[in-house]
């Protein structure tokens, strides 16, 4: 959701949105909240994305760890490519709050 204006980003943040993948938004628990953005984005629905056998995500940098964690919790990613800065933070987040199945 980096392509959105600051006002819209702030509004989505107040609704708990912390991450985006394939044009879909997610909260910290990996849930895809319903937003008006769905009507303006041409992208695969989250339900269909979860059925894709191999979804590779590239997520890196420490400041993005919470967003990467949210996307992983959504259950849409099967393979993550990350860096040495984000990896230990992701492991720490998973240890602190073990993931659940969607």
FENGIWO-V531924 format. One record per residue. PHI is phi in radians with two decimals (NA if undefined). BURIAL is # if it has 16 or more other ideal C-beta (glycine too) atoms within 10 Angstrom, else .. Layout:
PHI_BURIAL + PHI_BURIAL
//
This chain:
NA_# + -1.14_. + -1.37_. + -1.40_. + -1.22_. + -1.00_. + -1.13_. + -1.22_. + -1.06_. + -1.11_. + -1.10_. + -1.16_# + -1.06_. + -1.15_. + -1.53_. + 1.69_. + -1.23_# + -2.20_# + -2.68_# + -2.50_# + -2.54_# + 0.93_. + 1.31_# + -1.99_# + -1.74_# + -2.44_# + -1.59_# + -1.09_# + -1.59_. + 1.53_# + -1.43_# + -1.76_# + -1.17_. + -1.38_. + -2.38_# + -1.14_. + -1.11_# + -0.98_. + -1.28_. + -1.89_. + -2.02_. + -1.65_. + -2.70_. + -1.13_. + -1.11_. + -0.98_# + -1.05_. + -1.27_. + -1.05_# + -1.12_. + -1.54_. + -1.23_. + -1.09_. + -2.41_. + -2.09_# + -1.78_. + -2.01_# + -1.95_. + -2.41_# + -2.56_# + 1.48_. + -0.87_. + -1.08_. + -1.64_# + -1.00_# + -1.13_. + -1.19_# + -1.08_# + -1.02_# + -1.08_# + -1.15_# + -1.11_# + -1.15_# + -1.22_# + 1.36_# + -1.80_# + -1.82_# + -1.79_. + -2.39_. + -2.01_# + -1.89_. + -2.43_# + -2.06_. + -1.19_. + -1.37_. + -1.42_# + -0.96_. + -1.16_. + -1.19_# + -1.14_# + -1.11_. + -1.13_. + -1.08_# + -1.17_. + -1.23_. + -1.17_. + -2.40_. + -0.97_. + -1.13_. + -2.10_. + -1.36_. + -1.68_.
//
